[in-house]
Amino acid sequence: MPHSTASYPGAIAAAVLLLAACSGGSGDTPAPQAPPVLGVERVFPNLSFTAPVAMLQAPGDSSRWFVVEQAGRVRLFANNAQVPAFGDFVDISGRVTSSGEMGLLGMAFHPAFPANPRVYLSYTNTTAGRVSRISEFTSTDGGLTLDASSERILLVIDQPESNHNGGHIAFGPDGYLYIGMGDGGGANDMHGTIGNGQLMTTMLGKMLRIDVSPASGYGIPPTNPSSGNPLCGAAGGAQHCPEIYASGFRNPWRWSFDRQNGQLWVGDVGQYALEEIDRVTLGGNYGWRCFEGTLATGFACGASPNLLPPVAEYRRSEGRSVTGGYVYRGKAIAGLAGRYVFGDYATGRIWHMASDTQPTALMTGGFASRLSIASFGEGDDGELYVVHYGGQLYRLTGS
């Protein structure tokens, strides 16, 4: 794929910042103490999962954990260090196509759960063509389990290839459901004349935002950039999709909101050269396939003014598949508060940087966890965990 070192539109005209393993970027206010050196320790040692891809707690409930398995099951267990076994929260494996990058990829509790007993799942289905589904399920027993027969399919998106499904979902501080979608897969986003990432009549390559409050279907938040347009169908629409919140993504694999200020952080998987971290804002365009990180691809990508640069990136010498994380808001690791933590699935490296780091920081070094980092998890107390795709769970530590 051709690349050049053309300047990224809108990027700060300054040298790229080289960050050591625990350095923090170019924040305006120096950290009051040296950033910590990170580590990991295994937790819940009696438990092992099959291809886990997410770990989360229900809103305001620190007594239990939920682990999403790619094949279509959600496990739950007590938040007890020596818990002997897990149970099933829901099993939809019969309707999930799971291989490679497909499967049950995301889960989100309604913010008022369990008083509002709805839970949302994001998964790949190939019953009638390959699609991503965003579905609502209901708990009928006070939040103990999820009724698999209660599925209400909200959103269906055609997937031309088996990779880059994205699939992470989460509620934002505004109460709307956010959905990360990859560019449709394959290499170089070779879909149509400008690729899906820059095509506003498709939901692929986008961060979506919808309102799940209607009794049927879904609504569009009034501040979405194209909120007045007709809803897009599975294959897209004739006008700009009103579901789009932000655009220009290749494969947003794990992202989160800073629980203190609501900032949206996205890890976007690169192609051949760079992995990137984006701070995402309403209506922002983050460059793919015009750019991979800060490198111009040379591919036609339409008229795309005001492309926004990544806040950080790293080269293939450091990793090959970014996993987005969280801004740390816990109390156990001195000096990590307010720093964004993320990692790489392929090399297991973990980095952290100041949340006010200015574009574009080049990350190097990092902590070598030796884990296949499928996801990070955030407890209700703000502490962070690492989901190892090999089946185990770890807590982030620091000194």
C-alpha positions as CSV (number, residue, x, y, z in Angstrom):
1,M,0.0,0.0,0.0
2,P,1.5,3.4,-0.9
3,H,2.2,5.7,2.0
4,S,3.7,9.1,2.3
5,T,4.6,11.4,5.1
6,A,2.3,14.2,4.1
7,S,1.1,16.4,6.9
8,Y,-2.1,15.3,8.5
9,P,-4.8,18.0,8.0
10,G,-5.4,19.8,11.2
11,A,-2.4,18.3,13.0
12,I,-0.2,20.5,15.2
13,A,2.8,21.7,13.3
14,A,5.3,20.3,15.6
15,A,7.7,17.3,15.8
16,V,6.1,14.0,16.8
17,L,6.5,13.5,20.5
18,L,8.5,10.4,21.5
19,L,7.0,8.9,24.7
20,A,8.9,6.4,26.8
21,A,7.1,3.5,28.4
22,C,5.4,5.5,31.1
23,S,5.8,9.1,29.9
24,G,2.7,11.1,29.5
25,G,2.6,13.2,26.3
26,S,2.4,16.9,26.1
27,G,-0.2,17.9,28.8
28,D,-0.2,21.5,29.9
29,T,0.2,20.7,33.6
30,P,3.1,18.5,34.7
31,A,2.1,15.4,36.7
32,P,2.6,15.9,40.4
33,Q,4.6,12.7,40.6
34,A,6.3,10.2,38.3
35,P,3.8,8.0,36.4
36,P,3.7,4.5,37.8
37,V,5.3,1.4,36.3
38,L,2.4,-0.9,35.4
39,G,2.0,-4.7,36.0
40,V,-0.7,-7.3,35.9
41,E,-1.8,-10.0,38.4
42,R,-4.2,-12.8,37.8
43,V,-7.6,-12.5,39.5
44,F,-10.4,-15.1,40.0
45,P,-7.8,-17.9,39.5
46,N,-10.4,-20.7,39.6
47,L,-12.1,-19.4,36.5
48,S,-11.1,-19.8,32.9
49,F,-13.2,-18.7,29.9
50,T,-13.4,-19.6,26.2
51,A,-12.3,-16.7,23.9
52,P,-13.4,-13.9,26.3
53,V,-13.8,-10.5,24.6
54,A,-15.3,-8.2,27.3
55,M,-15.6,-7.9,31.1
56,L,-18.0,-5.5,32.8
57,Q,-20.2,-4.9,35.8
58,A,-23.8,-3.8,35.9
59,P,-24.4,-0.1,36.8
60,G,-23.9,0.5,40.5
61,D,-23.5,-3.2,41.3
62,S,-20.0,-4.2,42.3
63,S,-21.1,-7.6,43.6
64,R,-20.9,-9.4,40.3
65,W,-18.9,-9.6,37.1
66,F,-20.0,-10.4,33.6
67,V,-17.7,-11.9,30.9
68,V,-18.7,-12.0,27.2
69,E,-17.5,-15.1,25.3
70,Q,-17.1,-14.7,21.5
71,A,-19.1,-17.8,20.8
72,G,-22.3,-16.3,22.2
73,R,-22.4,-16.8,25.9
74,V,-22.3,-14.3,28.7
75,R,-21.0,-15.7,32.0
76,L,-21.5,-14.2,35.4
77,F,-19.9,-14.8,38.8
78,A,-19.6,-13.3,42.2
79,N,-17.0,-10.6,42.8
80,N,-15.1,-12.9,45.2
81,A,-11.4,-13.6,44.8
82,Q,-11.9,-17.4,45.2
83,V,-15.2,-17.8,43.5
84,P,-15.3,-21.4,42.4
85,A,-17.4,-21.2,39.2
86,F,-19.4,-19.0,36.9
87,G,-23.0,-19.3,35.8
88,D,-24.8,-18.3,32.5
89,F,-26.4,-14.9,32.2
90,V,-27.5,-15.6,28.7
91,D,-26.7,-18.0,25.9
92,I,-27.4,-17.0,22.3
93,S,-24.7,-19.2,20.7
94,G,-27.3,-20.7,18.4
95,R,-27.7,-17.4,16.5
96,V,-24.1,-16.2,16.7
97,T,-21.6,-16.8,13.9
98,S,-18.2,-17.0,15.7
99,S,-14.9,-17.3,13.9
100,G,-12.0,-15.0,13.3
101,E,-13.3,-11.5,14.1
102,M,-16.9,-12.4,14.1
103,G,-19.0,-13.4,17.1
104,L,-20.7,-11.9,20.2
105,L,-18.6,-8.8,20.4
106,G,-20.3,-6.3,22.7
107,M,-22.7,-5.9,25.6
108,A,-24.2,-2.9,27.4
109,F,-26.6,-2.7,30.3
110,H,-29.3,-0.1,30.3
111,P,-28.0,2.7,32.6
112,A,-31.0,2.1,34.9
113,F,-30.5,-1.7,35.1
114,P,-32.0,-3.7,36.7
115,A,-35.0,-1.3,37.4
116,N,-35.0,-1.0,33.6
117,P,-34.3,-4.7,32.8
118,R,-32.9,-4.2,29.3
119,V,-29.5,-5.3,28.1
120,Y,-28.0,-4.9,24.6
121,L,-25.9,-7.3,22.7
122,S,-23.9,-6.9,19.5
123,Y,-23.1,-9.9,17.4
124,T,-22.5,-11.4,14.0
125,N,-25.2,-13.4,12.3
126,T,-25.1,-15.2,8.9
127,T,-28.6,-16.7,8.7
128,A,-29.4,-14.7,5.6
129,G,-26.2,-13.0,4.6
130,R,-23.5,-11.8,6.9
131,V,-24.7,-9.0,9.2
132,S,-24.0,-7.3,12.5
133,R,-27.0,-7.1,14.8
134,I,-27.6,-4.8,17.7
135,S,-30.4,-6.4,19.8
136,E,-32.2,-5.7,23.0
137,F,-32.9,-8.4,25.6
138,T,-34.9,-8.3,28.8
139,S,-34.3,-9.8,32.2
140,T,-37.5,-11.3,33.6
141,D,-36.1,-12.3,37.0
142,G,-34.8,-9.1,38.5
143,G,-31.4,-9.1,36.7
144,L,-30.3,-12.6,37.6
145,T,-30.4,-13.8,34.0
146,L,-31.3,-12.5,30.5
147,D,-34.2,-14.1,28.6
148,A,-32.8,-15.2,25.3
149,S,-36.3,-15.5,23.8
150,S,-36.9,-11.8,24.4
151,E,-34.7,-10.5,21.6
152,R,-35.8,-7.3,19.8
153,I,-33.5,-6.6,16.9
154,L,-32.9,-2.9,16.7
155,L,-30.2,-2.5,14.0
156,V,-28.9,-4.7,11.2
157,I,-25.8,-3.8,9.2
158,D,-24.6,-5.7,6.2
159,Q,-21.0,-6.9,6.6
160,P,-19.3,-7.5,3.2
161,E,-16.3,-9.3,4.7
162,S,-15.7,-11.4,7.8
163,N,-13.3,-9.1,9.5
164,H,-13.5,-5.5,10.9
165,N,-16.8,-6.1,12.5
166,G,-16.1,-3.6,15.3
167,G,-19.0,-4.5,17.6
168,H,-18.3,-2.7,20.8
169,I,-21.3,-1.0,22.3
170,A,-21.8,1.2,25.4
171,F,-24.1,3.9,26.7
172,G,-22.7,7.4,26.8
173,P,-23.2,9.9,29.7
174,D,-26.0,11.4,27.5
175,G,-28.1,8.1,27.9
176,Y,-27.8,7.2,24.2
177,L,-26.4,3.9,22.9
178,Y,-23.1,4.2,21.0
179,I,-22.0,1.5,18.5
180,G,-18.6,1.1,16.9
181,M,-18.6,-0.3,13.4
182,G,-15.5,-1.3,11.3
183,D,-15.1,-0.4,7.6
184,G,-16.6,-3.7,6.2
185,G,-13.3,-5.6,6.2
186,G,-10.9,-6.8,3.6
187,A,-7.8,-4.7,3.0
188,N,-7.5,-0.9,2.2
189,D,-11.3,-0.3,2.6
190,M,-11.7,-1.1,-1.1
191,H,-15.5,-0.7,-1.0
192,G,-16.9,1.5,-3.7
193,T,-14.9,4.5,-5.0
194,I,-13.9,6.1,-1.7
195,G,-14.2,3.3,0.8
196,N,-16.8,3.0,3.6
197,G,-14.9,5.0,6.2
198,Q,-15.6,8.2,4.2
199,L,-18.9,7.3,2.7
200,M,-21.7,8.9,4.8
201,T,-24.5,6.8,3.3
202,T,-23.3,3.7,5.1
203,M,-23.0,2.9,8.8
204,L,-19.7,1.0,8.3
205,G,-16.5,2.7,9.4
206,K,-18.4,4.9,11.9
207,M,-19.2,5.5,15.5
208,L,-23.0,5.4,15.7
209,R,-25.4,6.9,18.3
210,I,-29.0,5.9,18.7
211,D,-31.9,6.4,21.1
212,V,-33.2,3.1,22.5
213,S,-36.2,4.6,24.4
214,P,-38.9,4.1,21.7
215,A,-41.1,1.1,22.3
216,S,-40.4,0.0,18.7
217,G,-37.4,0.5,16.6
218,Y,-35.0,3.2,17.7
219,G,-34.7,7.0,17.6
220,I,-32.1,9.4,16.5
221,P,-30.6,11.9,18.9
222,P,-31.5,15.4,17.6
223,T,-27.8,16.6,17.7
224,N,-26.5,13.8,15.4
225,P,-25.0,15.5,12.3
226,S,-27.7,14.2,9.9
227,S,-30.5,13.7,12.4
228,G,-33.3,14.8,10.0
229,N,-32.6,12.2,7.4
230,P,-34.4,8.8,7.0
231,L,-33.0,5.9,8.9
232,C,-30.4,3.9,7.0
233,G,-31.2,0.3,6.2
234,A,-28.8,-2.7,6.5
235,A,-27.1,-1.8,3.2
236,G,-27.1,2.0,3.9
237,G,-29.3,4.8,2.6
238,A,-29.7,7.3,-0.2
239,Q,-28.8,10.2,2.2
240,H,-26.3,10.6,4.9
241,C,-27.1,8.1,7.7
242,P,-28.7,9.9,10.7
243,E,-27.2,7.2,13.0
244,I,-23.7,8.5,12.4
245,Y,-22.0,10.2,15.3
246,A,-18.4,10.3,13.9
247,S,-16.7,8.8,10.9
248,G,-13.4,7.8,9.3
249,F,-12.6,4.6,11.3
250,R,-11.0,1.3,10.1
251,N,-11.9,-1.0,13.0
252,P,-12.7,0.6,16.3
253,W,-11.7,-2.2,18.7
254,R,-12.7,-1.2,22.2
255,W,-13.5,2.3,23.3
256,S,-14.8,4.0,26.4
257,F,-16.0,7.2,28.0
258,D,-14.0,8.9,30.7
259,R,-16.4,8.5,33.7
260,Q,-15.3,11.9,35.0
261,N,-15.8,14.2,32.0
262,G,-17.5,12.0,29.4
263,Q,-14.7,12.2,26.8
264,L,-14.9,9.4,24.2
265,W,-11.6,7.5,23.6
266,V,-11.3,5.0,20.7
267,G,-8.6,2.5,19.8
268,D,-8.7,2.2,16.0
269,V,-6.8,-0.8,14.5
270,G,-4.4,0.1,11.7
271,Q,-3.5,-1.6,8.5
272,Y,0.2,-1.9,7.7
273,A,2.1,0.8,9.5
274,L,0.3,2.5,12.5
275,E,-2.1,1.8,15.3
276,E,-4.0,4.8,16.6
277,I,-5.9,6.3,19.6
278,D,-8.5,8.9,18.9
279,R,-10.3,11.4,21.2
280,V,-13.7,11.4,19.4
281,T,-16.1,14.3,19.2
282,L,-19.5,14.8,17.6
283,G,-19.2,15.0,13.9
284,G,-15.5,14.3,13.9
285,N,-13.8,12.6,10.9
286,Y,-10.8,10.5,11.9
287,G,-9.3,10.0,8.5
288,W,-9.5,6.4,7.3
289,R,-9.0,5.6,4.4
290,C,-7.4,8.9,3.5
291,F,-4.9,8.3,6.3
292,E,-3.6,5.5,8.4
293,G,-2.7,7.3,11.6
294,T,-0.7,10.3,10.3
295,L,0.4,8.6,7.1
296,A,-1.4,9.5,3.8
297,T,-2.5,6.3,2.0
298,G,-2.8,7.8,-1.5
299,F,-6.2,6.2,-1.9
300,A,-9.1,8.2,-3.3
301,C,-11.3,9.1,-0.4
302,G,-13.6,11.9,-1.6
303,A,-13.8,15.5,-0.3
304,S,-12.9,15.1,3.3
305,P,-12.1,18.5,4.9
306,N,-11.1,18.9,8.5
307,L,-9.8,15.4,9.1
308,L,-8.8,15.0,12.8
309,P,-5.4,13.5,13.7
310,P,-5.0,10.7,16.3
311,V,-4.0,11.8,19.8
312,A,-1.4,9.0,19.8
313,E,-0.1,6.3,17.5
314,Y,2.5,3.5,17.5
315,R,4.5,1.7,14.8
316,R,4.6,-2.0,13.9
317,S,7.8,-2.4,15.9
318,E,5.6,-1.9,19.0
319,G,2.4,-3.7,18.1
320,R,0.0,-4.8,15.4
321,S,-3.5,-4.5,16.8
322,V,-4.6,-1.8,19.2
323,T,-7.0,-2.5,22.0
324,G,-8.6,0.6,23.4
325,G,-8.8,1.1,27.2
326,Y,-9.9,3.6,29.8
327,V,-8.9,6.8,31.6
328,Y,-8.0,5.5,35.0
329,R,-10.3,6.8,37.7
330,G,-9.5,4.3,40.4
331,K,-7.6,4.8,43.7
332,A,-5.3,1.8,43.9
333,I,-2.5,2.9,41.6
334,A,-0.9,6.2,42.7
335,G,0.0,8.5,39.9
336,L,-2.2,6.8,37.3
337,A,-5.3,8.9,37.9
338,G,-6.4,10.8,34.8
339,R,-4.2,8.9,32.5
340,Y,-5.5,6.9,29.5
341,V,-4.5,3.2,29.6
342,F,-4.5,1.1,26.4
343,G,-2.7,-1.9,24.9
344,D,-1.9,-4.1,21.9
345,Y,-3.5,-7.5,21.3
346,A,-0.6,-8.9,19.3
347,T,2.3,-8.0,21.5
348,G,0.6,-7.6,24.9
349,R,2.2,-4.2,25.5
350,I,0.4,-1.7,27.7
351,W,0.8,2.1,27.7
352,H,-0.6,5.0,29.5
353,M,-0.5,8.7,28.8
354,A,-1.9,12.0,30.2
355,S,-5.5,12.5,29.1
356,D,-4.6,16.0,27.9
357,T,-1.9,14.8,25.6
358,Q,-1.9,16.8,22.4
359,P,-1.8,15.2,18.9
360,T,0.1,13.4,17.8
361,A,2.2,11.4,20.3
362,L,4.3,8.4,19.1
363,M,4.2,5.7,21.7
364,T,7.2,3.5,22.3
365,G,8.3,0.9,24.9
366,G,5.3,0.1,27.2
367,F,4.9,-2.7,29.7
368,A,5.2,-6.2,28.1
369,S,2.3,-8.0,29.8
370,R,2.7,-11.1,27.6
371,L,-1.1,-11.3,27.3
372,S,-3.4,-11.4,24.3
373,I,-5.3,-8.3,25.3
374,A,-8.8,-8.7,23.9
375,S,-10.3,-6.0,26.1
376,F,-9.9,-4.0,29.3
377,G,-12.6,-4.0,31.9
378,E,-13.5,-1.2,34.3
379,G,-15.0,-1.9,37.7
380,D,-17.6,0.3,39.3
381,D,-14.7,1.4,41.6
382,G,-12.7,2.6,38.6
383,E,-10.1,-0.1,38.9
384,L,-8.9,-1.6,35.6
385,Y,-8.7,-5.2,34.4
386,V,-7.2,-7.0,31.4
387,V,-9.1,-9.7,29.5
388,H,-6.7,-12.3,28.1
389,Y,-8.1,-13.9,25.0
390,G,-6.5,-17.2,26.2
391,G,-9.2,-17.3,28.9
392,Q,-7.9,-15.6,32.1
393,L,-8.6,-12.3,33.8
394,Y,-6.0,-9.9,35.2
395,R,-6.0,-6.8,37.4
396,L,-3.9,-3.8,36.4
397,T,-1.3,-3.0,39.1
398,G,1.3,-0.3,39.5
399,S,4.2,0.8,41.5
